[in-house]
């Protein structure tokens, strides 16, 4: 999951991969739906960071 914030209320959101270049997010507080489009480069960087975070958290 990728960290982002709701544009309506500012609540921290967990973004779920919807397609290779998009994230579909629903705010649990105000129920606003967000569709975030990422370039290939941005998605690659975010997925790489997410993978590294997951690996480091399983090592500890």
N, CA, C and O atoms as CSV, one atom per row, in Angstrom:
chain,resi,resn,atom,element,x,y,z
A,1,UNK,N,N,0.838,-1.179,0.000
A,1,UNK,CA,C,0.000,0.000,0.000
A,1,UNK,C,C,0.883,1.242,0.000
A,1,UNK,O,O,2.022,1.218,0.466
A,2,UNK,N,N,0.341,2.298,-0.522
A,2,UNK,CA,C,1.080,3.537,-0.660
A,2,UNK,C,C,0.387,4.617,0.157
A,2,UNK,O,O,-0.837,4.745,0.117
A,3,UNK,N,N,1.173,5.397,0.901
A,3,UNK,CA,C,0.612,6.422,1.765
A,3,UNK,C,C,0.230,7.666,0.971
A,3,UNK,O,O,1.018,8.163,0.166
A,4,UNK,N,N,-0.971,8.159,1.199
A,4,UNK,CA,C,-1.422,9.419,0.617
A,4,UNK,C,C,-2.488,9.991,1.552
A,4,UNK,O,O,-2.843,9.367,2.552
A,5,UNK,N,N,-2.992,11.174,1.222
A,5,UNK,CA,C,-3.958,11.841,2.092
A,5,UNK,C,C,-5.179,12.287,1.297
A,5,UNK,O,O,-5.073,12.652,0.126
A,6,UNK,N,N,-6.328,12.254,1.942
A,6,UNK,CA,C,-7.583,12.677,1.322
A,6,UNK,C,C,-7.537,14.180,1.034
A,6,UNK,O,O,-7.153,14.968,1.899
A,7,UNK,N,N,-7.928,14.574,-0.179
A,7,UNK,CA,C,-7.925,15.992,-0.531
A,7,UNK,C,C,-9.086,16.740,0.126
A,7,UNK,O,O,-9.044,17.965,0.244
A,8,UNK,N,N,-10.114,16.018,0.549
A,8,UNK,CA,C,-11.279,16.660,1.162
A,8,UNK,C,C,-11.085,16.886,2.661
A,8,UNK,O,O,-11.315,17.992,3.150
A,9,UNK,N,N,-10.661,15.846,3.401
A,9,UNK,CA,C,-10.562,15.984,4.860
A,9,UNK,C,C,-9.133,15.856,5.395
A,9,UNK,O,O,-8.898,16.148,6.568
A,10,UNK,N,N,-8.173,15.427,4.565
A,10,UNK,CA,C,-6.778,15.339,4.984
A,10,UNK,C,C,-6.405,14.058,5.719
A,10,UNK,O,O,-5.261,13.916,6.150
A,11,UNK,N,N,-7.329,13.133,5.872
A,11,UNK,CA,C,-7.065,11.876,6.573
A,11,UNK,C,C,-6.044,11.030,5.809
A,11,UNK,O,O,-6.056,10.999,4.579
A,12,UNK,N,N,-5.166,10.349,6.539
A,12,UNK,CA,C,-4.184,9.462,5.911
A,12,UNK,C,C,-4.906,8.260,5.301
A,12,UNK,O,O,-5.767,7.652,5.938
A,13,UNK,N,N,-4.546,7.927,4.064
A,13,UNK,CA,C,-5.204,6.845,3.343
A,13,UNK,C,C,-4.223,5.744,2.992
A,13,UNK,O,O,-3.021,5.986,2.880
A,14,UNK,N,N,-4.726,4.554,2.821
A,14,UNK,CA,C,-3.955,3.446,2.275
A,14,UNK,C,C,-4.423,3.240,0.848
A,14,UNK,O,O,-5.587,2.916,0.611
A,15,UNK,N,N,-3.522,3.428,-0.100
A,15,UNK,CA,C,-3.867,3.301,-1.512
A,15,UNK,C,C,-3.688,1.859,-1.955
A,15,UNK,O,O,-2.688,1.220,-1.628
A,16,UNK,N,N,-4.656,1.353,-2.695
A,16,UNK,CA,C,-4.644,-0.021,-3.182
A,16,UNK,C,C,-4.424,-0.001,-4.687
A,16,UNK,O,O,-5.087,0.750,-5.403
A,17,UNK,N,N,-3.503,-0.816,-5.166
A,17,UNK,CA,C,-3.213,-0.858,-6.593
A,17,UNK,C,C,-4.453,-1.300,-7.362
A,17,UNK,O,O,-4.987,-2.381,-7.118
A,18,UNK,N,N,-4.907,-0.464,-8.288
A,18,UNK,CA,C,-6.130,-0.710,-9.054
A,18,UNK,C,C,-5.805,-1.229,-10.448
A,18,UNK,O,O,-6.511,-2.087,-10.976
A,19,UNK,N,N,-4.751,-0.714,-11.033
A,19,UNK,CA,C,-4.269,-1.154,-12.341
A,19,UNK,C,C,-2.784,-0.806,-12.391
A,19,UNK,O,O,-2.275,-0.199,-11.449
A,20,UNK,N,N,-2.077,-1.165,-13.448
A,20,UNK,CA,C,-0.636,-0.866,-13.481
A,20,UNK,C,C,-0.279,0.612,-13.322
A,20,UNK,O,O,0.837,0.927,-12.908
A,21,UNK,N,N,-1.189,1.513,-13.635
A,21,UNK,CA,C,-0.841,2.933,-13.548
A,21,UNK,C,C,-1.810,3.757,-12.697
A,21,UNK,O,O,-1.761,4.987,-12.719
A,22,UNK,N,N,-2.688,3.088,-11.951
A,22,UNK,CA,C,-3.677,3.828,-11.171
A,22,UNK,C,C,-3.827,3.246,-9.771
A,22,UNK,O,O,-3.657,2.047,-9.552
A,23,UNK,N,N,-4.145,4.120,-8.842
A,23,UNK,CA,C,-4.470,3.708,-7.486
A,23,UNK,C,C,-5.904,4.132,-7.209
A,23,UNK,O,O,-6.296,5.251,-7.540
A,24,UNK,N,N,-6.683,3.251,-6.608
A,24,UNK,CA,C,-8.065,3.553,-6.255
A,24,UNK,C,C,-8.135,3.629,-4.741
A,24,UNK,O,O,-7.779,2.672,-4.054
A,25,UNK,N,N,-8.594,4.764,-4.211
A,25,UNK,CA,C,-8.563,4.994,-2.774
A,25,UNK,C,C,-9.912,5.522,-2.294
A,25,UNK,O,O,-10.504,6.397,-2.927
A,26,UNK,N,N,-10.395,4.988,-1.172
A,26,UNK,CA,C,-11.607,5.506,-0.541
A,26,UNK,C,C,-11.262,5.950,0.875
A,26,UNK,O,O,-10.666,5.197,1.645
A,27,UNK,N,N,-11.638,7.167,1.204
A,27,UNK,CA,C,-11.376,7.694,2.541
A,27,UNK,C,C,-12.359,7.072,3.534
A,27,UNK,O,O,-13.569,7.118,3.310
A,28,UNK,N,N,-11.855,6.486,4.639
A,28,UNK,CA,C,-12.751,5.868,5.625
A,28,UNK,C,C,-13.512,6.896,6.465
A,28,UNK,O,O,-14.515,6.559,7.094
A,29,UNK,N,N,-13.046,8.134,6.479
A,29,UNK,CA,C,-13.691,9.174,7.281
A,29,UNK,C,C,-14.849,9.837,6.531
A,29,UNK,O,O,-15.974,9.880,7.028
A,30,UNK,N,N,-14.564,10.355,5.328
A,30,UNK,CA,C,-15.602,11.098,4.588
A,30,UNK,C,C,-16.126,10.344,3.365
A,30,UNK,O,O,-17.003,10.847,2.662
A,31,UNK,N,N,-15.603,9.150,3.104
A,31,UNK,CA,C,-16.028,8.278,1.999
A,31,UNK,C,C,-15.778,8.856,0.605
A,31,UNK,O,O,-16.391,8.414,-0.366
A,32,UNK,N,N,-14.888,9.833,0.502
A,32,UNK,CA,C,-14.527,10.384,-0.800
A,32,UNK,C,C,-13.703,9.354,-1.558
A,32,UNK,O,O,-12.803,8.734,-0.991
A,33,UNK,N,N,-14.011,9.172,-2.839
A,33,UNK,CA,C,-13.256,8.245,-3.676
A,33,UNK,C,C,-12.207,9.011,-4.469
A,33,UNK,O,O,-12.487,10.084,-5.004
A,34,UNK,N,N,-11.009,8.463,-4.544
A,34,UNK,CA,C,-9.917,9.082,-5.286
A,34,UNK,C,C,-9.370,8.077,-6.287
A,34,UNK,O,O,-9.186,6.906,-5.955
A,35,UNK,N,N,-9.111,8.523,-7.497
A,35,UNK,CA,C,-8.421,7.718,-8.491
A,35,UNK,C,C,-7.137,8.460,-8.821
A,35,UNK,O,O,-7.173,9.529,-9.432
A,36,UNK,N,N,-6.010,7.902,-8.423
A,36,UNK,CA,C,-4.720,8.558,-8.582
A,36,UNK,C,C,-3.984,7.906,-9.736
A,36,UNK,O,O,-3.742,6.700,-9.728
A,37,UNK,N,N,-3.632,8.707,-10.723
A,37,UNK,CA,C,-2.903,8.197,-11.882
A,37,UNK,C,C,-1.414,8.445,-11.678
A,37,UNK,O,O,-1.002,9.550,-11.323
A,38,UNK,N,N,-0.623,7.425,-11.901
A,38,UNK,CA,C,0.820,7.528,-11.749
A,38,UNK,C,C,1.508,7.235,-13.067
A,38,UNK,O,O,1.053,6.397,-13.845
A,39,UNK,N,N,2.603,7.930,-13.311
A,39,UNK,CA,C,3.423,7.589,-14.473
A,39,UNK,C,C,4.155,6.289,-14.162
A,39,UNK,O,O,4.219,5.886,-13.001
A,40,UNK,N,N,4.701,5.634,-15.161
A,40,UNK,CA,C,5.448,4.395,-14.941
A,40,UNK,C,C,6.607,4.618,-13.981
A,40,UNK,O,O,6.874,3.776,-13.123
A,41,UNK,N,N,7.294,5.738,-14.118
A,41,UNK,CA,C,8.439,6.032,-13.254
A,41,UNK,C,C,7.996,6.204,-11.807
A,41,UNK,O,O,8.626,5.659,-10.900
A,42,UNK,N,N,6.915,6.957,-11.577
A,42,UNK,CA,C,6.414,7.171,-10.223
A,42,UNK,C,C,5.968,5.860,-9.592
A,42,UNK,O,O,6.283,5.591,-8.433
A,43,UNK,N,N,5.244,5.051,-10.336
A,43,UNK,CA,C,4.753,3.782,-9.817
A,43,UNK,C,C,5.909,2.859,-9.476
A,43,UNK,O,O,5.895,2.196,-8.439
A,44,UNK,N,N,6.905,2.813,-10.342
A,44,UNK,CA,C,8.076,1.972,-10.102
A,44,UNK,C,C,8.780,2.380,-8.817
A,44,UNK,O,O,9.160,1.521,-8.020
A,45,UNK,N,N,8.958,3.678,-8.606
A,45,UNK,CA,C,9.618,4.175,-7.394
A,45,UNK,C,C,8.796,3.829,-6.162
A,45,UNK,O,O,9.349,3.363,-5.166
A,46,UNK,N,N,7.482,4.047,-6.210
A,46,UNK,CA,C,6.626,3.783,-5.058
A,46,UNK,C,C,6.568,2.291,-4.724
A,46,UNK,O,O,6.616,1.916,-3.552
A,47,UNK,N,N,6.468,1.452,-5.734
A,47,UNK,CA,C,6.429,0.011,-5.490
A,47,UNK,C,C,7.764,-0.460,-4.925
A,47,UNK,O,O,7.795,-1.309,-4.035
A,48,UNK,N,N,8.860,0.083,-5.434
A,48,UNK,CA,C,10.187,-0.278,-4.935
A,48,UNK,C,C,10.317,0.111,-3.464
A,48,UNK,O,O,10.816,-0.677,-2.660
A,49,UNK,N,N,9.871,1.320,-3.103
A,49,UNK,CA,C,9.921,1.764,-1.707
A,49,UNK,C,C,9.056,0.870,-0.833
A,49,UNK,O,O,9.459,0.495,0.268
A,50,UNK,N,N,7.879,0.531,-1.315
A,50,UNK,CA,C,6.965,-0.324,-0.570
A,50,UNK,C,C,7.586,-1.695,-0.336
A,50,UNK,O,O,7.502,-2.238,0.766
A,51,UNK,N,N,8.204,-2.250,-1.362
A,51,UNK,CA,C,8.843,-3.556,-1.251
A,51,UNK,C,C,9.990,-3.509,-0.256
A,51,UNK,O,O,10.136,-4.419,0.560
A,52,UNK,N,N,10.803,-2.466,-0.311
A,52,UNK,CA,C,11.927,-2.329,0.613
A,52,UNK,C,C,11.433,-2.189,2.041
A,52,UNK,O,O,12.034,-2.752,2.956
A,53,UNK,N,N,10.358,-1.455,2.250
A,53,UNK,CA,C,9.784,-1.293,3.581
A,53,UNK,C,C,9.268,-2.627,4.103
A,53,UNK,O,O,9.477,-2.956,5.271
A,54,UNK,N,N,8.602,-3.391,3.258
A,54,UNK,CA,C,8.076,-4.697,3.661
A,54,UNK,C,C,9.200,-5.651,4.020
A,54,UNK,O,O,9.101,-6.388,5.001
A,55,UNK,N,N,10.257,-5.643,3.242
A,55,UNK,CA,C,11.397,-6.526,3.498
A,55,UNK,C,C,12.072,-6.151,4.807
A,55,UNK,O,O,12.392,-7.030,5.607
A,56,UNK,N,N,12.295,-4.857,5.044
A,56,UNK,CA,C,12.973,-4.430,6.264
A,56,UNK,C,C,12.117,-4.691,7.499
A,56,UNK,O,O,12.661,-4.982,8.564
A,57,UNK,N,N,10.800,-4.595,7.387
A,57,UNK,CA,C,9.940,-4.847,8.541
A,57,UNK,C,C,9.854,-6.339,8.869
A,57,UNK,O,O,9.616,-6.698,10.022
A,58,UNK,N,N,10.042,-7.207,7.885
A,58,UNK,CA,C,10.010,-8.642,8.165
A,58,UNK,C,C,11.327,-9.126,8.745
A,58,UNK,O,O,11.371,-10.176,9.385
A,59,UNK,N,N,12.403,-8.374,8.530
A,59,UNK,CA,C,13.705,-8.756,9.075
A,59,UNK,C,C,13.804,-8.465,10.557
A,59,UNK,O,O,14.554,-9.137,11.266
A,60,UNK,N,N,13.050,-7.462,11.054
A,60,UNK,CA,C,13.158,-7.082,12.459
A,60,UNK,C,C,12.197,-7.817,13.326
A,60,UNK,O,O,12.170,-7.603,14.538
